[in-house]
Amino acid sequence: MSLISPWRSDFPALSALAAEGQTYLDSAATSQKPQPVLDALLGYYASGAANVHRAQHLPGERATRAFEGTRMRAAQWLNAANPAEILFTRGVTEAINLLAYGLEHLFQPGDEIAISALEHHANLLPWQQLVLRRQLKLVVLPLDDRGLIDLEQARQLIGPRTRLLAVSQLSNVLGRWQPLTELLPLARSQGAITVVDGAQGAVHGRHDVQAMGCDFYTFSSHKLYGPDGVGVLYGRNEALGRLKHWQFGGEMVHTTGYQTADFHGAPLGFEAGTPAIASVIGLGAALDYLGNLEAATIAGHEAALHAKLLAGLGARDGVRLLGAPELALASFSIDGVHSADLAHLLTEQGIAVRAGHHCAMPLMQTLGVQGAVRVSLGLYNNGDDLERFFAALDKALELLR
């Protein structure tokens, strides 16, 4: 059965890549962009770029209106209570660093921060370094055989000293939704702050942050079919009030003299300096584009592609899947084959996949592998993309075995 994406023609880069003999299967790292996003970027620059918020002239007013329009769209996308709960960052990495520094004053030596064993470095290293700075304890929640956070063990490990829980919604290596419905209330019952890394999860479905009940939720534009260099950090109003400022400069200051200053609250107080104006505007276009698509149709197409990917990998001898992926991607190793060698031979055949530790080195150590090849899917992929991947994989394995 040939799986045809009805949205493929909306992404001009795919035709350009195909002309170069490239098959793009690395959307979990970054996605291609639809034409409306490209139009928004060109429209901003071609009509007169300007800085936002303070300028009284027409180009500045126009840029500010478009910029703040994206804040409203992001709030609607996540069902935030109001747009002031949306902060723009450079991405998920900066958002989590913002939280690690902005919340640091709340921790005392001996307090605990809980993460899971599957976290991307972006949701590990900021907390690891906070632990070292403040003499805290980092508690790592183990996984079960499917790649899910083990809830029974989590109930034992999250306790009265837990001050913060930070977990990914969807693993970039294991491809499974994590049990946030159980985990977040467990942390809240101990009075802990809850942080959800939605870098992968935001791409695959709309998520209601009020229903989720987290204090903070973050995602990156470049994975959600928008431009790079910008991310969204949602913070529940009460949780935002606990943040201290962490970067200082223009835009975020209310008044200052030479010796002292006072600062705006959220959101502007956490957006120091000139922001990524064009990228924010482009993100607004991406949210508009996705909002006009039928979510159930996208989910059905992605599910069919994923089933084809798993079936093809399962039909080949020696393939070891990491975890039990349920959507979007599959990471795998092959007995007796180094992932870097396999990726090199796939690359030579025009197959764009990713190999290595996927910014999750401790997870790879836990799983007992040095690295893995990851195939990741976007809504624009066709079944033919996977057929080309499987053909290239078979040729590569003939050479490597």
C-alpha positions as CSV (number, residue, x, y, z in Angstrom):
1,M,0.0,0.0,0.0
2,S,1.4,3.4,-1.0
3,L,0.9,6.1,1.7
4,I,0.6,9.5,0.1
5,S,0.8,12.6,2.2
6,P,-1.8,15.2,1.0
7,W,0.4,18.0,2.5
8,R,3.7,17.1,0.8
9,S,3.3,19.8,-1.9
10,D,3.0,22.4,0.8
11,F,6.7,22.0,1.6
12,P,8.9,23.3,-1.2
13,A,12.1,21.9,0.3
14,L,11.0,18.3,-0.3
15,S,11.1,18.9,-4.1
16,A,14.5,20.5,-3.8
17,L,15.8,17.6,-1.7
18,A,14.3,15.1,-4.1
19,A,16.1,16.8,-7.0
20,E,19.3,16.1,-5.1
21,G,18.4,12.5,-4.6
22,Q,17.7,13.0,-0.9
23,T,15.0,11.3,1.2
24,Y,14.4,13.2,4.4
25,L,13.7,11.0,7.5
26,D,15.1,13.2,10.2
27,S,12.1,15.4,11.3
28,A,12.6,14.7,15.0
29,A,15.8,16.7,14.7
30,T,14.3,19.5,12.7
31,S,11.3,19.7,10.3
32,Q,10.9,21.2,6.8
33,K,8.8,24.3,6.5
34,P,5.5,24.8,4.7
35,Q,5.0,27.6,2.1
36,P,3.0,29.9,4.5
37,V,6.0,30.0,6.9
38,L,8.3,30.9,4.0
39,D,5.8,33.6,2.9
40,A,5.7,35.1,6.4
41,L,9.4,35.3,6.7
42,L,9.8,37.0,3.3
43,G,6.8,39.2,4.0
44,Y,8.3,40.5,7.2
45,Y,11.7,41.3,5.7
46,A,10.4,42.6,2.4
47,S,7.9,44.9,3.9
48,G,10.3,46.6,6.2
49,A,12.0,45.0,9.2
50,A,11.7,46.8,12.5
51,N,12.2,46.2,16.2
52,V,9.3,45.5,18.4
53,H,7.4,47.0,21.4
54,R,8.9,50.5,21.8
55,A,9.0,52.0,18.3
56,Q,6.1,54.4,17.4
57,H,6.7,54.3,13.7
58,L,4.6,52.2,11.3
59,P,7.1,49.4,10.6
60,G,7.7,49.0,14.4
61,E,4.0,49.0,15.1
62,R,3.4,46.4,12.3
63,A,6.2,44.2,13.6
64,T,4.9,44.4,17.2
65,R,1.4,43.5,16.2
66,A,2.6,40.4,14.3
67,F,5.0,39.4,17.1
68,E,2.3,39.7,19.8
69,G,-0.1,38.0,17.5
70,T,2.0,34.9,17.7
71,R,1.9,35.1,21.5
72,M,-1.9,35.0,21.3
73,R,-1.8,32.1,18.8
74,A,0.6,30.1,21.0
75,A,-1.7,30.7,24.0
76,Q,-4.7,29.5,22.0
77,W,-2.7,26.5,20.7
78,L,-1.9,25.4,24.2
79,N,-5.1,26.6,25.9
80,A,-3.2,28.8,28.2
81,A,-5.3,31.0,30.5
82,N,-4.0,34.2,28.8
83,P,-1.2,35.3,26.4
84,A,0.9,36.7,29.3
85,E,1.7,33.1,30.2
86,I,3.6,32.6,27.0
87,L,7.3,33.5,26.9
88,F,9.5,33.4,23.8
89,T,13.0,31.8,24.1
90,R,15.6,30.6,21.7
91,G,14.3,27.1,22.1
92,V,13.6,24.3,24.6
93,T,17.2,24.3,25.7
94,E,17.1,28.0,26.7
95,A,13.7,27.6,28.2
96,I,14.9,24.9,30.6
97,N,18.0,26.9,31.4
98,L,15.8,29.9,32.2
99,L,13.8,27.7,34.6
100,A,16.9,26.3,36.2
101,Y,18.3,29.7,37.0
102,G,15.0,31.5,37.6
103,L,13.9,28.9,40.2
104,E,17.3,28.4,41.8
105,H,16.4,30.6,44.8
106,L,13.7,28.1,45.8
107,F,16.1,25.2,46.5
108,Q,18.0,24.4,49.7
109,P,20.8,21.9,50.2
110,G,19.4,18.4,50.3
111,D,16.3,19.2,48.2
112,E,15.6,16.8,45.3
113,I,15.0,17.2,41.6
114,A,13.4,14.3,39.8
115,I,13.9,13.6,36.1
116,S,13.6,10.4,34.1
117,A,16.2,8.1,32.6
118,L,15.2,9.0,29.1
119,E,15.8,12.7,29.1
120,H,17.4,14.7,26.3
121,H,20.5,16.5,27.4
122,A,18.4,19.7,27.3
123,N,16.3,18.4,30.2
124,L,19.2,16.8,32.1
125,L,22.2,19.2,32.1
126,P,20.5,22.3,33.4
127,W,19.1,20.4,36.4
128,Q,22.4,18.5,36.8
129,Q,24.3,21.8,37.0
130,L,21.7,23.3,39.4
131,V,22.1,20.3,41.7
132,L,25.9,20.8,41.7
133,R,25.5,24.5,42.4
134,R,23.1,24.2,45.3
135,Q,24.1,20.8,46.8
136,L,20.9,19.1,45.8
137,K,20.1,15.5,44.9
138,L,19.2,14.5,41.4
139,V,16.8,11.6,41.4
140,V,16.5,9.6,38.2
141,L,13.2,7.8,37.6
142,P,13.9,4.4,35.9
143,L,12.1,3.0,32.9
144,D,10.3,-0.2,32.2
145,D,11.0,-2.5,29.3
146,R,8.7,-0.6,26.9
147,G,10.5,2.7,27.5
148,L,7.9,4.2,29.9
149,I,8.8,5.8,33.2
150,D,8.1,3.1,35.8
151,L,5.2,4.4,37.9
152,E,5.6,2.0,40.7
153,Q,9.2,3.0,41.3
154,A,8.3,6.7,40.7
155,R,5.9,6.5,43.6
156,Q,8.8,5.4,45.8
157,L,11.2,8.0,44.6
158,I,9.1,11.1,44.5
159,G,8.7,12.2,48.1
160,P,8.6,15.1,50.5
161,R,12.0,16.3,49.5
162,T,11.1,16.5,45.8
163,R,11.0,20.1,44.9
164,L,10.7,19.7,41.1
165,L,9.8,17.1,38.5
166,A,11.1,17.6,34.9
167,V,10.1,15.0,32.3
168,S,9.8,14.7,28.6
169,Q,6.3,14.2,27.2
170,L,7.5,12.1,24.3
171,S,11.0,10.6,24.1
172,N,13.1,11.6,21.1
173,V,14.8,8.1,21.3
174,L,12.1,5.7,22.4
175,G,9.0,7.3,20.8
176,R,6.5,6.7,23.6
177,W,4.1,9.0,25.3
178,Q,5.1,9.2,29.0
179,P,2.5,8.7,31.8
180,L,2.1,12.4,32.7
181,T,-1.5,11.9,33.8
182,E,-0.1,9.9,36.8
183,L,3.2,11.5,37.2
184,L,2.2,15.2,37.5
185,P,-0.4,14.7,40.2
186,L,2.1,12.6,42.1
187,A,4.6,15.4,42.0
188,R,2.0,18.0,42.9
189,S,0.9,16.0,45.9
190,Q,4.4,16.6,47.3
191,G,4.3,20.3,46.5
192,A,6.8,20.0,43.7
193,I,7.0,22.2,40.6
194,T,6.3,20.4,37.4
195,V,8.1,21.0,34.1
196,V,7.2,19.2,30.8
197,D,9.6,19.1,27.9
198,G,7.2,19.1,24.9
199,A,9.9,19.4,22.2
200,Q,8.7,16.1,20.5
201,G,5.2,15.9,22.0
202,A,4.1,19.3,20.7
203,V,4.6,18.1,17.1
204,H,2.1,15.2,17.4
205,G,-1.2,16.6,18.6
206,R,-2.6,19.6,20.5
207,H,-2.0,19.6,24.2
208,D,-4.1,21.5,26.7
209,V,-1.8,22.8,29.4
210,Q,-4.6,23.6,31.8
211,A,-6.0,20.1,31.6
212,M,-2.4,18.7,31.8
213,G,-1.9,20.6,35.1
214,C,1.8,21.3,34.7
215,D,3.5,24.5,35.9
216,F,5.7,24.8,32.8
217,Y,5.5,23.4,29.3
218,T,8.0,24.2,26.5
219,F,8.4,23.4,22.8
220,S,10.6,24.5,19.9
221,S,9.4,26.1,16.7
222,H,11.8,24.4,14.4
223,K,10.4,20.9,15.2
224,L,6.8,22.2,14.8
225,Y,7.3,23.1,11.1
226,G,8.3,26.7,12.0
227,P,11.6,28.6,11.8
228,D,14.6,27.9,14.0
229,G,15.9,30.1,16.8
230,V,12.7,30.4,18.8
231,G,10.9,28.4,21.4
232,V,7.8,28.8,23.5
233,L,7.7,28.5,27.3
234,Y,4.3,28.3,28.9
235,G,4.2,29.1,32.6
236,R,1.1,29.0,34.8
237,N,0.6,32.5,36.1
238,E,1.3,31.5,39.8
239,A,4.4,29.6,38.7
240,L,5.7,32.5,36.6
241,G,5.5,34.7,39.7
242,R,8.1,32.5,41.4
243,L,10.7,33.1,38.7
244,K,13.6,35.4,39.2
245,H,15.1,37.3,36.3
246,W,18.1,35.5,34.8
247,Q,19.2,37.6,31.7
248,F,19.4,41.4,31.7
249,G,19.4,44.1,29.1
250,G,17.0,45.9,26.9
251,E,13.3,45.3,26.7
252,M,13.1,43.6,30.1
253,V,13.9,46.6,32.3
254,H,11.2,48.9,33.7
255,T,13.5,51.6,35.1
256,T,17.2,51.7,35.9
257,G,19.9,53.9,37.2
258,Y,23.6,53.2,37.4
259,Q,23.3,51.3,40.7
260,T,19.9,49.7,40.8
261,A,17.0,48.6,38.5
262,D,13.6,47.1,38.5
263,F,12.2,44.8,35.9
264,H,9.1,43.9,34.0
265,G,7.3,40.7,35.0
266,A,6.4,38.0,32.6
267,P,6.5,37.8,29.7
268,L,8.7,40.8,28.7
269,G,10.8,40.6,31.8
270,F,12.1,37.2,30.6
271,E,12.7,38.3,27.0
272,A,15.9,40.5,27.3
273,G,17.3,42.0,24.1
274,T,16.0,42.0,20.6
275,P,14.0,38.8,20.1
276,A,14.0,36.5,17.0
277,I,11.3,38.7,15.4
278,A,11.1,37.0,12.1
279,S,11.1,33.5,13.6
280,V,8.4,34.4,16.0
281,I,6.2,35.7,13.1
282,G,7.0,32.6,11.2
283,L,6.0,30.4,14.1
284,G,2.6,32.2,14.1
285,A,2.3,31.2,10.4
286,A,3.2,27.6,11.3
287,L,0.5,27.5,14.0
288,D,-2.0,29.0,11.6
289,Y,-1.1,26.4,8.9
290,L,-1.4,23.4,11.3
291,G,-4.6,24.8,12.8
292,N,-6.2,24.6,9.4
293,L,-5.4,20.9,9.0
294,E,-7.5,18.1,10.2
295,A,-5.7,16.7,13.2
296,A,-7.3,13.2,13.0
297,T,-6.2,12.9,9.4
298,I,-2.7,13.8,10.3
299,A,-2.7,11.3,13.1
300,G,-4.0,8.6,10.9
301,H,-1.4,9.2,8.2
302,E,1.5,9.3,10.7
303,A,0.2,6.1,12.4
304,A,0.1,4.3,9.1
305,L,3.6,5.4,8.2
306,H,4.9,4.4,11.6
307,A,3.3,0.9,11.3
308,K,5.0,0.5,8.0
309,L,8.3,1.5,9.5
310,L,8.0,-0.9,12.4
311,A,6.9,-3.7,10.1
312,G,9.9,-3.2,7.8
313,L,12.4,-3.1,10.6
314,G,10.8,-6.1,12.2
315,A,11.2,-8.1,9.0
316,R,14.9,-7.7,9.0
317,D,17.2,-10.0,10.9
318,G,19.3,-8.6,13.7
319,V,17.4,-5.4,14.2
320,R,17.0,-4.3,17.8
321,L,14.4,-1.6,18.5
322,L,15.1,0.6,21.4
323,G,12.0,0.4,23.6
324,A,8.6,-0.1,22.0
325,P,8.0,3.1,19.9
326,E,4.3,3.9,19.4
327,L,4.6,6.9,17.0
328,A,6.8,9.3,15.1
329,L,10.1,7.5,15.1
330,A,12.1,4.3,15.6
331,S,15.6,4.1,17.0
332,F,17.4,0.8,16.3
333,S,20.7,-1.0,16.4
334,I,21.8,-4.0,14.4
335,D,23.8,-6.9,15.8
336,G,27.4,-6.7,14.7
337,V,27.0,-3.3,12.9
338,H,28.2,0.0,14.2
339,S,25.5,2.7,13.9
340,A,27.9,5.2,12.4
341,D,29.0,2.8,9.7
342,L,25.4,2.1,8.8
343,A,24.4,5.8,8.8
344,H,27.4,6.5,6.5
345,L,26.2,4.0,3.9
346,L,22.6,5.3,4.2
347,T,23.9,8.8,3.7
348,E,25.8,7.8,0.6
349,Q,22.5,6.5,-0.8
350,G,20.7,9.8,-0.1
351,I,18.8,8.7,3.0
352,A,18.8,11.4,5.7
353,V,18.5,9.8,9.1
354,R,20.4,10.4,12.3
355,A,22.8,8.2,14.1
356,G,24.6,8.4,17.5
357,H,23.4,9.0,21.0
358,H,20.7,11.5,20.1
359,C,21.6,13.9,22.9
360,A,20.7,11.1,25.4
361,M,24.0,9.6,26.4
362,P,23.0,8.3,29.8
363,L,19.9,6.6,28.2
364,M,22.1,4.8,25.7
365,Q,24.4,3.6,28.6
366,T,21.3,2.4,30.4
367,L,20.1,0.5,27.3
368,G,23.6,-1.0,26.8
369,V,24.2,0.5,23.3
370,Q,26.9,2.9,22.1
371,G,24.5,4.5,19.7
372,A,21.5,4.0,17.4
373,V,20.1,4.9,14.0
374,R,16.9,6.9,14.2
375,V,14.3,7.2,11.5
376,S,11.8,10.0,12.3
377,L,8.7,11.0,10.4
378,G,6.9,14.2,9.5
379,L,3.4,14.7,8.2
380,Y,4.9,15.2,4.7
381,N,6.5,11.8,4.4
382,N,5.1,9.3,2.0
383,G,5.3,5.5,2.0
384,D,7.7,5.7,-0.9
385,D,10.2,7.5,1.5
386,L,10.2,4.3,3.6
387,E,10.5,2.1,0.6
388,R,13.7,3.9,-0.4
389,F,15.0,3.7,3.1
390,F,14.4,-0.1,3.3
391,A,16.1,-0.6,-0.1
392,A,19.1,1.4,1.1
393,L,19.2,-0.4,4.4
394,D,19.3,-3.8,2.7
395,K,22.2,-2.7,0.4
396,A,24.1,-1.3,3.4
397,L,23.7,-4.4,5.4
398,E,24.9,-6.5,2.5
399,L,28.2,-4.6,2.7
400,L,28.5,-4.5,6.5
401,R,27.7,-8.1,7.3
